[in-house]
Amino acid sequence: MDSKKLLYITIGVTFLLKSLLAYGIPLTGDEAYFYTWGTFLDFGYYDHPPMVGWLLAVILKFSSSEYALRLPPLIFPYVIGAAIYILLQSQNKNLASWTVILFLVSPLNMANILVTTDTPLMLFVSLSSACFYHGLHKNKPLYLIAAGVFLGGAFLSKYFSAVLVIAYVVYVLIYQRNRWGIRALSIMAICAMPFGLLNVYYNYTHGWSNIMFNVYNRNQDMGALKPLYFLSYLGQLLLLLTPVVIYYLLRDSKTAMRITGSDHLRQYYSVLFIVPIGIFAILSFTKPIGLHWPLAFLPFLFILTFFHFSEVTFQKSTLLVAVFTFTFNILLSYILISPPAQIAQSRIYQQSLFYIKPQAMANILKPYSKDYIFATESYSKSAVLYYYTQEYVSVFGKGSYHARHDDMYTDFRNFNGKNIVIFRTKPADKALYTPYFQEVTIEEIKLDGISFYLVEGKDFKYDVYREQILRPIKNKFYDIPEWLPMSKNYFIDKYFVL
């Protein structure tokens, strides 16, 4: 079959299969958290810049369904695929089509159905890299301006965009160490700067929340050398890129195609892939690297296959990768939408029941809506219940560094004397709650044979909660370094400034 025809078929089949998963899987904890961002529109949020919240806010103007909220990860990979094709088509249209086909059937696309901060990051990183290449090598300042704007979009998606900047600098220092290379970097940086300044202003007026989360609070365990983290990181890369693609790349590494005028493009994307992956590899010796960390930079490896794979190699690798990913997605759809009895009765499935049947969890809470304020002790569970009850669910107790975004929305001063119901998936110790209420009762509710618990607290005591819960939170999570200038702090100003 003609590769261009096969490309169109691949686009249709992969989009359909991804859509089935996106339609059938309940919203995950992180997705519900970002849904919260979309409903509380702002120019920044506690732990990350605002781009995914802005995207969801636009979608929420039209629909709040799980499928609608997942349109960005369903659509963006095809935009990236189009950018890859445009980059490569002038070299060889046939192989350009095969490169995009391999990318689309890979786990990097087929497993990409959840909306996260990495969703816009991957798009903007890919678009910025393509524009910077054209601007740098074709002497077109308009492309450099676009590269800067897309880099700004990447920065407002996630701070990992800084790794792309490092890769740009490394490439220029190695291959374009001249006046034009420095000028190109400067034009791009100037165009990206307003986006960075917006984020700095947000942090200045919000207690440097992004800095506290990403630099201090989440890295308190860093330092010890842990080689197992590195092995886990390698395993994740192997899963996302597939052993098939890695094998053929290594096998043909010494026989890269020499297409006239393609050396710059191959060198460019080699640097843009190796630098980020190398930085994460170094970090992985002391810190666990999440599966999502390298996602935005992995499309660059598929661009490199263009220079190493023949058409026959593309056909073989694409078939093997497609069989793996399609089989995995079909099985996952079957298990999640209609789980067999053996799986439904397994311990892992039962422990995950909260996230598998979130609407049922929300229905447990709804009868309490008139007389109680809803809460959980987990930011993830609170976000999920907020989406499925359509009533805001606060985070009760100290929580973790992940739960601090709720500090922006919840004002426990307004809860004084009111009733609060706390949803738990584990048994509750009544003594832990009695200091904060006049009366506490615990109700056990069973769903599919699994117990869930409601802690019903009446007449909330704000003053006690402030000293025993909020003050330790202030000391642990809001110990802002003195060298950071600050105009406002949403948490300290609310609870500890008279």
C-alpha angles and dihedrals in degrees: 000000000000109000093230091056091046089051091057091048090049091052091053097044096044093046091050094050093046089048092055090055093044091050097047104041118084117237112279124229095260092045091052088048091056089046085060088056090053092053093046097047113200140149091252143008137214103268107015141022116275109253099108089047090053092050092051092045089060092048091048089062086071108024142353097200120129090245094051092049088053096053093103095061089041094053108027097069089060090053087052089048090053090051090051091051093049090051094051106030095087089059099046124339094199095053090040088060091048091050091055092044091054091049093050096050093046123100087251087074104021095052092042102098103114120090110233139146086272091063097075091030092062091048096048094042090053094046094045092050093050093048094046091052092051093044094048099044100032096042093236114147092192089066090050090052090051090047089055093048092049090046088054089051089051090050091052087051099051140335091243084086086082087071089061089054090053090051091051091052093047091051093049092047092051104037108012104036095153141094094278092051092054091044092051091052090048094051091050093046093050091052092048094046099084090059091052092047091053089056092046090053091050091053092046090056096039106051094268088283095167091052094046091051101042100035108028118014099043096042102054092113096052122115108063116102110244114175091184088070088058092050090049089052092052090049091053092051090049090052095048097042094033125229088257095063092042091049095052092044092053092043093052098033093113095046102057113162115259103217112176111261094006100106094091093052093048093048092046096054092040089061093042090054101039098046098056094039089048093050091051090047091056092048091049092071091069104020135041109252114218121231089245098053099088096032097105092056100044096083085069090068091057089054087056091056086069089070096044108036127078118209090262091052090049091052093050097043094044092052093049094045092046093051090052098046097040092049091048093049094047092050091046091051091050094048095047099040099038110009118197116244093253091057095041089055095047120111094237092053092048092048088053095047093109090064095035094054104024094152089059089052090050090051089058090060101041097082088061096055096100099052105024142056111231121238144156131186093240129071089214096052091043091054093048093049091046090057095047098039096037087221120108112256117205129211111246121202132012098312119177136282086278092061099058098097087076088063087073094057107030120074108189090191087073091053094061110129093005132114123256128192115202118202114215134179092200132055114281129225105224092206091065092062104037095084090064101047140045090228133015129190128174122213124195117212125187125212121177088346093305122118123232126180136220118200105203111199121185127200101010116223106219097181092057092045091050094056100037100037113013098045094053088048089053092050095045106037105022101047092129116192113253092232091068111088113222137185101185141011115196093204104040094039090052100048110017108034114082 
